Amino acid sequence: MAKLKFGAWIPTYAWSGKKTDPKNMRRIRDSIVKCEKYGIDVWVIDHLLSAPGLYGNAWLEPLSALAYAAALTSKVKIATGILVLPVRHPVLLAKEISTLCHLSDNRYVFGVGPGWYAREYEVTGSRIEERGRRTDEIIEAVTLLLTRPNASYHGKFYHFDDVTIDPRPPKMPPIWVSGGSRVPDPGEHDVPLIATTVMDRIVKAGNWLSRCSGTQDWVKRDWGLLQRHAKALGRDPKKLTFGHCNFIHLVDTPSHAKAVAASKAPFIKTMGTHRSWEHLQESYMIGSIDRINARIDDLVKAGLEYLVLGPVTDDPAQIDLMARKVMPHFK
């Protein structure tokens, strides 16, 4: 069994309704520096707009944040987890990625997904119903632009001829695709399952980042579905990489009850109040570090190879706890 690799969502939070806080910038910087120290890859979240009632905060623009991370690191990967593709144009995005690859010595990981917040599509000229098809077209177009000169593309949504992006990276950054089943929000009755079109996208890319809003059992079930789907498409399931991302608040206590109690306020501050505390505990890795490690170990036994953990606060000490209390368990 391969050694589990780790990434961290660094706290690129922009707390809604507040002015720029220099302390927050320093905490982002300190978290990045600690990731480099411990060999933890740097990942960032993408939300173009704040979503009142759905999240308690906004996030900084991800590619700009990764350019900052590139300047503070030299060894670890820097990654979008995930970049919401349908709100971007592929030519401009290809130029941004090529620049980031150049500045980071080709350490960028192209983590992508279709997103989910309808307002973000509306303000950027698309519709939520188009997000899957736009995502597929953008992956295709960006891949062309980053791997050959004089690229042309004609899809349903995007068209261009004879476009050359310079400098192009020596090879296409690895593509990680997000997707999976999720715990229904309040008021929903049907269990949203991983769609066939999403499985097609994941199998084509070869790297899956399972979403953090599904239960432990659903993540494992989705992994089984993906492997069977890959085989049905004539692909070798063993060449698929199983990754997972999840939110955490690490508390240095052996008491599960105390850890759960200490996690409630930070989680609600970041996640908002539209979901119950019980719903959040079902979706995310909440509790004692021993319990969290047991959940991770369960996924490793199912085939997990890469794990991205996201502290729900901007305290850099969370990266220290991750390095001291979680990672050694999986060496």
C-alpha positions as a Markdown table, in Angstrom:
| # | Residue | x | y | z |
|---|---|---|---|---|
| 1 | Met | 0.0 | 0.0 | 0.0 |
| 2 | Ala | 1.4 | 3.4 | -1.0 |
| 3 | Lys | 2.1 | 6.0 | 1.6 |
| 4 | Leu | -0.8 | 8.4 | 2.1 |
| 5 | Lys | 0.0 | 11.9 | 0.7 |
| 6 | Phe | -1.3 | 15.1 | 2.3 |
| 7 | Gly | -2.5 | 18.5 | 1.2 |
| 8 | Ala | -4.1 | 21.3 | 3.2 |
| 9 | Trp | -6.7 | 23.9 | 2.2 |
| 10 | Ile | -4.9 | 27.0 | 3.4 |
| 11 | Pro | -7.3 | 29.5 | 5.1 |
| 12 | Thr | -7.9 | 31.9 | 2.3 |
| 13 | Tyr | -11.0 | 33.1 | 4.1 |
| 14 | Ala | -12.3 | 36.6 | 3.5 |
| 15 | Trp | -14.9 | 36.9 | 6.3 |
| 16 | Ser | -18.0 | 38.3 | 4.8 |
| 17 | Gly | -18.8 | 42.0 | 5.6 |
| 18 | Lys | -15.3 | 42.7 | 7.0 |
| 19 | Lys | -12.6 | 44.9 | 5.7 |
| 20 | Thr | -9.1 | 43.5 | 4.8 |
| 21 | Asp | -7.4 | 42.3 | 8.0 |
| 22 | Pro | -3.6 | 42.2 | 8.1 |
| 23 | Lys | -3.8 | 39.5 | 10.7 |
| 24 | Asn | -5.6 | 37.2 | 8.3 |
| 25 | Met | -2.9 | 37.8 | 5.6 |
| 26 | Arg | -0.2 | 36.9 | 8.1 |
| 27 | Arg | -2.1 | 33.7 | 9.1 |
| 28 | Ile | -2.4 | 32.7 | 5.4 |
| 29 | Arg | 1.3 | 33.3 | 5.0 |
| 30 | Asp | 2.2 | 31.4 | 8.2 |
| 31 | Ser | 0.0 | 28.4 | 7.1 |
| 32 | Ile | 1.7 | 28.3 | 3.7 |
| 33 | Val | 5.2 | 28.4 | 5.3 |
| 34 | Lys | 4.3 | 25.6 | 7.7 |
| 35 | Cys | 3.0 | 23.5 | 4.8 |
| 36 | Glu | 6.4 | 23.9 | 3.1 |
| 37 | Lys | 8.1 | 22.9 | 6.3 |
| 38 | Tyr | 6.1 | 19.7 | 6.8 |
| 39 | Gly | 5.8 | 18.7 | 3.2 |
| 40 | Ile | 2.1 | 19.3 | 2.9 |
| 41 | Asp | 0.9 | 20.4 | -0.5 |
| 42 | Val | -0.9 | 23.8 | -0.6 |
| 43 | Trp | -4.5 | 23.7 | -1.8 |
| 44 | Val | -7.0 | 26.6 | -2.1 |
| 45 | Ile | -10.8 | 26.8 | -2.4 |
| 46 | Asp | -12.6 | 28.7 | -5.1 |
| 47 | His | -15.9 | 30.7 | -4.6 |
| 48 | Leu | -16.3 | 33.7 | -6.8 |
| 49 | Leu | -19.1 | 35.1 | -4.6 |
| 50 | Ser | -20.1 | 34.8 | -1.0 |
| 51 | Ala | -23.2 | 32.7 | -0.5 |
| 52 | Pro | -25.2 | 34.1 | 2.4 |
| 53 | Gly | -27.0 | 31.4 | 4.3 |
| 54 | Leu | -24.9 | 28.7 | 2.6 |
| 55 | Tyr | -21.5 | 29.6 | 3.8 |
| 56 | Gly | -20.5 | 32.0 | 6.6 |
| 57 | Asn | -17.6 | 33.5 | 4.7 |
| 58 | Ala | -16.1 | 34.2 | 1.3 |
| 59 | Trp | -12.7 | 33.1 | -0.1 |
| 60 | Leu | -9.9 | 35.0 | -1.8 |
| 61 | Glu | -9.4 | 34.5 | -5.6 |
| 62 | Pro | -7.6 | 31.1 | -5.9 |
| 63 | Leu | -5.0 | 31.6 | -8.6 |
| 64 | Ser | -3.8 | 34.9 | -7.1 |
| 65 | Ala | -3.5 | 33.2 | -3.8 |
| 66 | Leu | -1.5 | 30.4 | -5.3 |
| 67 | Ala | 0.9 | 32.9 | -7.0 |
| 68 | Tyr | 1.5 | 34.1 | -3.4 |
| 69 | Ala | 2.0 | 30.5 | -2.2 |
| 70 | Ala | 4.5 | 29.9 | -5.1 |
| 71 | Ala | 6.7 | 32.7 | -3.9 |
| 72 | Leu | 6.7 | 31.3 | -0.3 |
| 73 | Thr | 7.4 | 27.6 | -1.3 |
| 74 | Ser | 9.8 | 25.6 | -3.4 |
| 75 | Lys | 9.0 | 22.0 | -2.8 |
| 76 | Val | 5.4 | 21.3 | -2.2 |
| 77 | Lys | 2.7 | 21.2 | -4.9 |
| 78 | Ile | 0.2 | 24.1 | -5.2 |
| 79 | Ala | -3.3 | 23.2 | -6.2 |
| 80 | Thr | -6.8 | 24.4 | -6.8 |
| 81 | Gly | -9.3 | 22.4 | -5.0 |
| 82 | Ile | -11.3 | 23.0 | -6.8 |
| 83 | Leu | -11.4 | 25.7 | -9.6 |
| 84 | Val | -15.0 | 26.3 | -10.7 |
| 85 | Leu | -14.5 | 26.2 | -14.4 |
| 86 | Pro | -17.8 | 27.4 | -15.9 |
| 87 | Val | -17.3 | 31.0 | -14.5 |
| 88 | Arg | -14.0 | 31.3 | -16.5 |
| 89 | His | -13.0 | 31.6 | -20.2 |
| 90 | Pro | -10.6 | 28.9 | -21.3 |
| 91 | Val | -8.1 | 31.2 | -23.1 |
| 92 | Leu | -7.7 | 33.6 | -20.2 |
| 93 | Leu | -7.5 | 30.6 | -17.8 |
| 94 | Ala | -4.8 | 28.9 | -19.9 |
| 95 | Lys | -2.7 | 32.1 | -19.7 |
| 96 | Glu | -3.2 | 32.3 | -15.9 |
| 97 | Ile | -2.2 | 28.6 | -15.5 |
| 98 | Ser | 0.8 | 28.9 | -17.7 |
| 99 | Thr | 2.0 | 31.9 | -15.7 |
| 100 | Leu | 1.5 | 30.0 | -12.4 |
| 101 | Cys | 3.4 | 27.0 | -13.8 |
| 102 | His | 6.2 | 29.3 | -14.8 |
| 103 | Leu | 6.4 | 31.0 | -11.4 |
| 104 | Ser | 6.2 | 27.8 | -9.4 |
| 105 | Asp | 8.6 | 25.7 | -11.4 |
| 106 | Asn | 5.7 | 23.6 | -12.7 |
| 107 | Arg | 4.3 | 22.6 | -9.3 |
| 108 | Tyr | 0.7 | 23.5 | -10.1 |
| 109 | Val | -2.1 | 20.8 | -9.8 |
| 110 | Phe | -5.2 | 21.6 | -11.9 |
| 111 | Gly | -8.0 | 20.6 | -9.6 |
| 112 | Val | -11.4 | 21.3 | -11.2 |
| 113 | Gly | -15.1 | 21.0 | -10.9 |
| 114 | Pro | -18.4 | 22.5 | -12.2 |
| 115 | Gly | -19.4 | 24.2 | -8.9 |
| 116 | Trp | -22.9 | 24.5 | -7.6 |
| 117 | Tyr | -23.8 | 28.1 | -6.7 |
| 118 | Ala | -26.3 | 29.4 | -9.3 |
| 119 | Arg | -25.6 | 33.1 | -8.7 |
| 120 | Glu | -21.9 | 32.6 | -9.8 |
| 121 | Tyr | -23.0 | 31.4 | -13.3 |
| 122 | Glu | -25.6 | 34.2 | -13.7 |
| 123 | Val | -23.1 | 37.0 | -13.1 |
| 124 | Thr | -20.6 | 35.5 | -15.5 |
| 125 | Gly | -22.9 | 34.9 | -18.4 |
| 126 | Ser | -23.8 | 31.2 | -18.1 |
| 127 | Arg | -26.5 | 29.0 | -16.5 |
| 128 | Ile | -26.2 | 26.3 | -13.8 |
| 129 | Glu | -27.8 | 23.9 | -16.3 |
| 130 | Glu | -24.8 | 24.3 | -18.6 |
| 131 | Arg | -22.1 | 23.7 | -15.9 |
| 132 | Gly | -21.2 | 20.1 | -16.7 |
| 133 | Arg | -20.9 | 20.7 | -20.5 |
| 134 | Arg | -18.9 | 23.9 | -20.0 |
| 135 | Thr | -16.6 | 22.1 | -17.6 |
| 136 | Asp | -15.8 | 19.4 | -20.1 |
| 137 | Glu | -15.2 | 21.9 | -22.9 |
| 138 | Ile | -12.9 | 24.1 | -20.7 |
| 139 | Ile | -10.8 | 21.1 | -19.7 |
| 140 | Glu | -10.5 | 20.1 | -23.4 |
| 141 | Ala | -9.7 | 23.7 | -24.5 |
| 142 | Val | -7.2 | 24.5 | -21.8 |
| 143 | Thr | -5.4 | 21.2 | -22.4 |
| 144 | Leu | -5.0 | 22.1 | -26.1 |
| 145 | Leu | -3.8 | 25.6 | -25.3 |
| 146 | Leu | -1.2 | 24.4 | -22.8 |
| 147 | Thr | 0.2 | 21.6 | -24.9 |
| 148 | Arg | 0.4 | 22.9 | -28.5 |
| 149 | Pro | 0.9 | 26.2 | -30.4 |
| 150 | Asn | -1.7 | 27.6 | -32.8 |
| 151 | Ala | -4.5 | 25.8 | -31.0 |
| 152 | Ser | -8.1 | 25.8 | -32.3 |
| 153 | Tyr | -11.3 | 24.7 | -30.6 |
| 154 | His | -14.9 | 24.7 | -31.5 |
| 155 | Gly | -17.4 | 23.5 | -29.0 |
| 156 | Lys | -21.0 | 24.4 | -28.1 |
| 157 | Phe | -19.9 | 27.2 | -25.8 |
| 158 | Tyr | -16.3 | 28.1 | -26.6 |
| 159 | His | -14.7 | 28.9 | -30.0 |
| 160 | Phe | -11.2 | 30.1 | -31.0 |
| 161 | Asp | -8.7 | 29.7 | -33.8 |
| 162 | Asp | -4.9 | 29.7 | -34.0 |
| 163 | Val | -4.3 | 30.7 | -30.4 |
| 164 | Thr | -0.8 | 30.3 | -28.9 |
| 165 | Ile | -0.2 | 30.6 | -25.2 |
| 166 | Asp | 3.4 | 31.3 | -24.1 |
| 167 | Pro | 5.1 | 30.2 | -22.1 |
| 168 | Arg | 3.6 | 26.8 | -22.1 |
| 169 | Pro | 4.6 | 24.3 | -19.3 |
| 170 | Pro | 6.8 | 21.4 | -20.3 |
| 171 | Lys | 3.8 | 19.1 | -19.7 |
| 172 | Met | 0.1 | 19.5 | -18.9 |
| 173 | Pro | -0.4 | 19.9 | -15.1 |
| 174 | Pro | -2.1 | 16.9 | -13.6 |
| 175 | Ile | -5.9 | 17.2 | -13.6 |
| 176 | Trp | -7.9 | 16.3 | -10.5 |
| 177 | Val | -11.7 | 16.2 | -10.9 |
| 178 | Ser | -14.1 | 16.7 | -8.0 |
| 179 | Gly | -17.4 | 15.0 | -7.6 |
| 180 | Gly | -19.5 | 12.5 | -5.7 |
| 181 | Ser | -22.5 | 11.9 | -3.6 |
| 182 | Arg | -23.5 | 14.4 | -0.9 |
| 183 | Val | -25.7 | 14.5 | 2.2 |
| 184 | Pro | -28.9 | 16.2 | 1.1 |
| 185 | Asp | -29.5 | 19.8 | 2.3 |
| 186 | Pro | -32.5 | 20.4 | 4.5 |
| 187 | Gly | -35.7 | 20.0 | 2.6 |
| 188 | Glu | -34.3 | 17.6 | 0.0 |
| 189 | His | -35.6 | 14.1 | -0.1 |
| 190 | Asp | -33.7 | 12.3 | -2.9 |
| 191 | Val | -30.2 | 11.2 | -2.3 |
| 192 | Pro | -28.0 | 12.9 | -4.9 |
| 193 | Leu | -25.8 | 10.2 | -6.4 |
| 194 | Ile | -22.6 | 10.6 | -8.4 |
| 195 | Ala | -23.7 | 11.2 | -12.0 |
| 196 | Thr | -22.5 | 9.1 | -15.0 |
| 197 | Thr | -21.3 | 12.3 | -16.7 |
| 198 | Val | -19.2 | 13.1 | -13.7 |
| 199 | Met | -17.7 | 9.6 | -13.6 |
| 200 | Asp | -16.9 | 10.0 | -17.3 |
| 201 | Arg | -15.0 | 13.2 | -16.5 |
| 202 | Ile | -13.1 | 11.6 | -13.5 |
| 203 | Val | -12.1 | 8.5 | -15.4 |
| 204 | Lys | -10.8 | 10.5 | -18.3 |
| 205 | Ala | -8.6 | 12.7 | -16.0 |
| 206 | Gly | -7.5 | 9.7 | -13.9 |
| 207 | Asn | -7.5 | 11.5 | -10.6 |
| 208 | Trp | -10.6 | 11.8 | -8.3 |
| 209 | Leu | -11.0 | 14.3 | -5.4 |
| 210 | Ser | -14.1 | 13.0 | -3.7 |
| 211 | Arg | -16.3 | 15.7 | -2.2 |
| 212 | Cys | -16.4 | 16.4 | 1.5 |
| 213 | Ser | -20.2 | 16.6 | 1.7 |
| 214 | Gly | -20.9 | 12.9 | 1.5 |
| 215 | Thr | -20.9 | 10.4 | 4.3 |
| 216 | Gln | -18.0 | 8.0 | 4.9 |
| 217 | Asp | -19.9 | 5.1 | 3.4 |
| 218 | Trp | -21.0 | 7.1 | 0.4 |
| 219 | Val | -17.4 | 8.1 | -0.4 |
| 220 | Lys | -16.4 | 4.4 | -0.4 |
| 221 | Arg | -19.4 | 3.4 | -2.4 |
| 222 | Asp | -18.6 | 6.1 | -5.0 |
| 223 | Trp | -15.0 | 4.8 | -5.3 |
| 224 | Gly | -16.4 | 1.3 | -6.1 |
| 225 | Leu | -18.8 | 2.8 | -8.7 |
| 226 | Leu | -15.9 | 4.7 | -10.3 |
| 227 | Gln | -13.7 | 1.6 | -10.5 |
| 228 | Arg | -16.5 | -0.3 | -12.2 |
| 229 | His | -17.3 | 2.6 | -14.5 |
| 230 | Ala | -13.6 | 2.8 | -15.5 |
| 231 | Lys | -13.6 | -0.9 | -16.4 |
| 232 | Ala | -16.8 | -0.5 | -18.4 |
| 233 | Leu | -15.1 | 2.3 | -20.4 |
| 234 | Gly | -12.2 | 0.0 | -21.1 |
| 235 | Arg | -9.8 | 1.8 | -18.7 |
| 236 | Asp | -7.7 | 0.1 | -16.0 |
| 237 | Pro | -9.3 | 0.9 | -12.6 |
| 238 | Lys | -5.8 | 0.5 | -11.0 |
| 239 | Lys | -4.7 | 3.7 | -12.8 |
| 240 | Leu | -7.3 | 5.8 | -11.1 |
| 241 | Thr | -6.1 | 7.8 | -8.1 |
| 242 | Phe | -8.5 | 8.1 | -5.1 |
| 243 | Gly | -8.3 | 11.4 | -3.3 |
| 244 | His | -10.5 | 12.9 | -0.7 |
| 245 | Cys | -11.0 | 16.4 | 0.8 |
| 246 | Asn | -12.6 | 17.3 | 4.1 |
| 247 | Phe | -13.0 | 20.1 | 6.6 |
| 248 | Ile | -11.6 | 19.7 | 10.1 |
| 249 | His | -11.0 | 21.5 | 13.4 |
| 250 | Leu | -8.2 | 19.7 | 15.2 |
| 251 | Val | -8.4 | 19.9 | 19.0 |
| 252 | Asp | -5.5 | 18.6 | 21.1 |
| 253 | Thr | -7.5 | 16.5 | 23.6 |
| 254 | Pro | -8.2 | 12.8 | 23.9 |
| 255 | Ser | -11.8 | 13.5 | 24.8 |
| 256 | His | -14.1 | 13.1 | 21.8 |
| 257 | Ala | -17.0 | 15.0 | 23.5 |
| 258 | Lys | -14.7 | 18.0 | 24.3 |
| 259 | Ala | -13.3 | 18.0 | 20.7 |
| 260 | Val | -16.9 | 18.0 | 19.3 |
| 261 | Ala | -17.9 | 20.8 | 21.6 |
| 262 | Ala | -14.8 | 22.9 | 20.7 |
| 263 | Ser | -15.4 | 22.4 | 17.0 |
| 264 | Lys | -19.0 | 23.6 | 16.9 |
| 265 | Ala | -18.5 | 27.4 | 16.9 |
| 266 | Pro | -15.6 | 27.3 | 14.3 |
| 267 | Phe | -17.6 | 25.1 | 12.0 |
| 268 | Ile | -20.8 | 27.1 | 12.2 |
| 269 | Lys | -18.8 | 30.3 | 11.6 |
| 270 | Thr | -17.4 | 29.0 | 8.3 |
| 271 | Met | -20.3 | 26.8 | 7.2 |
| 272 | Gly | -23.2 | 29.1 | 8.1 |
| 273 | Thr | -26.4 | 28.1 | 9.8 |
| 274 | His | -28.6 | 26.6 | 7.0 |
| 275 | Arg | -27.6 | 23.1 | 8.0 |
| 276 | Ser | -27.9 | 21.5 | 11.5 |
| 277 | Trp | -25.0 | 20.6 | 13.7 |
| 278 | Glu | -25.9 | 17.0 | 13.2 |
| 279 | His | -25.8 | 17.4 | 9.4 |
| 280 | Leu | -22.3 | 19.0 | 9.6 |
| 281 | Gln | -21.1 | 16.1 | 11.8 |
| 282 | Glu | -22.3 | 13.6 | 9.3 |
| 283 | Ser | -20.5 | 15.3 | 6.4 |
| 284 | Tyr | -17.2 | 16.5 | 7.9 |
| 285 | Met | -14.4 | 15.1 | 10.0 |
| 286 | Ile | -15.4 | 16.4 | 13.4 |
| 287 | Gly | -14.3 | 15.0 | 16.8 |
| 288 | Ser | -11.2 | 13.8 | 18.6 |
| 289 | Ile | -8.0 | 13.3 | 16.6 |
| 290 | Asp | -8.2 | 9.6 | 17.3 |
| 291 | Arg | -11.7 | 9.5 | 15.8 |
| 292 | Ile | -10.6 | 11.5 | 12.8 |
| 293 | Asn | -7.5 | 9.3 | 12.2 |
| 294 | Ala | -9.8 | 6.2 | 12.4 |
| 295 | Arg | -12.0 | 7.7 | 9.7 |
| 296 | Ile | -9.0 | 8.4 | 7.5 |
| 297 | Asp | -7.7 | 4.9 | 8.1 |
| 298 | Asp | -11.0 | 3.5 | 7.0 |
| 299 | Leu | -10.7 | 5.3 | 3.7 |
| 300 | Val | -7.1 | 4.3 | 3.3 |
| 301 | Lys | -8.2 | 0.6 | 3.6 |
| 302 | Ala | -10.7 | 1.3 | 0.8 |
| 303 | Gly | -7.9 | 2.7 | -1.4 |
| 304 | Leu | -7.4 | 6.3 | -0.5 |
| 305 | Glu | -4.0 | 7.7 | -1.7 |
| 306 | Tyr | -4.3 | 11.5 | -1.3 |
| 307 | Leu | -6.0 | 13.5 | 1.4 |
| 308 | Val | -6.7 | 17.3 | 1.6 |
| 309 | Leu | -7.7 | 18.6 | 5.0 |
| 310 | Gly | -9.1 | 22.1 | 5.4 |
| 311 | Pro | -9.1 | 23.8 | 8.8 |
| 312 | Val | -12.3 | 25.8 | 9.4 |
| 313 | Thr | -10.3 | 28.6 | 11.1 |
| 314 | Asp | -7.3 | 30.6 | 9.9 |
| 315 | Asp | -5.1 | 29.5 | 12.9 |
| 316 | Pro | -1.8 | 28.2 | 11.5 |
| 317 | Ala | -1.5 | 26.0 | 14.6 |
| 318 | Gln | -4.0 | 23.7 | 12.8 |
| 319 | Ile | -1.2 | 22.9 | 10.3 |
| 320 | Asp | 1.1 | 22.0 | 13.2 |
| 321 | Leu | -1.5 | 19.7 | 14.7 |
| 322 | Met | -2.0 | 18.0 | 11.3 |
| 323 | Ala | 1.7 | 17.4 | 11.0 |
| 324 | Arg | 2.2 | 16.2 | 14.6 |
| 325 | Lys | -1.0 | 14.3 | 15.3 |
| 326 | Val | -2.4 | 13.1 | 11.9 |
| 327 | Met | 0.3 | 12.5 | 9.4 |
| 328 | Pro | 2.6 | 10.3 | 11.5 |
| 329 | His | -0.3 | 7.9 | 11.9 |
| 330 | Phe | -0.1 | 7.1 | 8.2 |
| 331 | Lys | 3.7 | 6.8 | 7.6 |
